[in-house]
Amino acid sequence: KGDTSGGSNLNELSGPNGCYIDPSNGNIYVADNGNSRALRFPSGSTNTTNGTIVAGGNGSGPNANQLSNPRGVVVDQSGNVFVTDNS
């Protein structure tokens, strides 16, 4: 989101901690701490572009489909997404 109010919509972040730009395609990956998720935004995104949830997004917690305090995100050459989680 293009301001500091934060939010949980797919074009908003809340407490982003880390980001990664994929050099192969320009996609932007963000560890969205406040929403317990990691998002991917396409190259050329603006504040109205919706991201795609690539990890978490099911509330904060310890389960395989949840994150709790995600801090960073990277993508390897095969397209696998790795998220560091501070829980």
Phi, psi and omega per residue, in radians:
K1 nan 2.521 -3.037
G2 -1.447 0.357 3.055
D3 -2.436 -2.958 -3.056
T4 -1.792 0.183 -3.065
S5 -1.399 -0.371 3.132
G6 1.240 3.076 3.125
G7 2.919 -3.126 -3.078
S8 -2.060 0.029 3.065
N9 -1.176 2.881 -3.081
L10 -1.234 -0.143 3.021
N11 -1.896 0.332 -3.123
E12 -2.265 2.691 3.081
L13 -2.218 2.724 3.071
S14 -2.392 1.824 -3.141
G15 1.216 0.812 3.119
P16 -1.077 2.404 -3.083
N17 -1.962 -0.609 -3.085
G18 -2.562 2.670 3.079
C19 -2.465 2.797 3.136
Y20 -2.495 2.329 3.056
I21 -1.877 2.088 -3.121
D22 -1.264 2.011 -3.085
P23 -1.172 -0.319 -3.103
S24 -1.378 -0.442 -3.085
N25 -2.495 -0.078 3.120
G26 1.408 0.051 3.077
N27 -1.067 2.531 -3.133
I28 -1.924 2.209 3.115
Y29 -1.937 2.349 -3.091
V30 -2.267 2.282 2.975
A31 -1.451 1.882 -3.059
D32 -1.708 1.489 -3.009
N33 -0.975 -0.864 -3.059
G34 -1.129 -0.378 3.127
N35 -1.899 0.137 3.077
S36 0.890 0.922 -3.111
R37 -2.725 2.918 2.973
A38 -2.137 2.372 -3.092
L39 -2.080 2.651 3.002
R40 -2.034 2.267 3.060
F41 -2.026 2.432 3.131
P42 -1.228 2.735 3.064
S43 -0.941 2.433 3.125
G44 1.439 0.221 -3.132
S45 -1.083 2.659 3.024
T46 -2.098 -3.062 -3.124
N47 -1.232 -0.107 3.086
T48 -1.828 -0.049 -3.137
T49 -1.328 2.265 3.059
N50 -1.372 2.433 3.025
G51 -1.560 2.962 3.066
T52 -1.995 2.249 3.117
I53 -1.230 2.159 3.132
V54 -1.921 -0.207 3.070
A55 -2.792 2.531 3.113
G56 1.249 -2.524 -3.132
G57 1.476 0.166 -3.140
N58 -2.093 0.669 -3.090
G59 1.397 2.875 -3.138
S60 -1.357 2.344 3.101
G61 3.003 -3.126 -3.043
P62 -1.643 -0.041 -3.061
N63 -1.304 2.854 -3.076
A64 -1.066 -0.432 3.139
N65 -1.769 0.317 -3.120
Q66 -2.262 2.740 2.985
L67 -2.200 2.776 3.076
S68 -2.458 1.817 -3.107
N69 1.184 0.933 3.080
P70 -1.065 2.383 -3.042
R71 -2.031 -0.445 -3.099
G72 -2.758 2.824 3.139
V73 -2.586 2.417 3.046
V74 -2.436 2.809 3.114
V75 -2.248 2.323 3.131
D76 -1.527 3.123 -3.063
Q77 -1.136 -0.336 3.109
S78 -1.572 -0.049 -3.138
G79 1.581 0.127 3.082
N80 -1.298 2.337 -3.121
V81 -1.718 2.266 3.110
F82 -2.090 2.254 -3.124
V83 -2.101 2.250 3.001
T84 -1.492 2.376 -3.040
D85 -2.236 2.219 -3.016
N86 -1.640 0.783 -3.141
S87 -1.972 nan nan
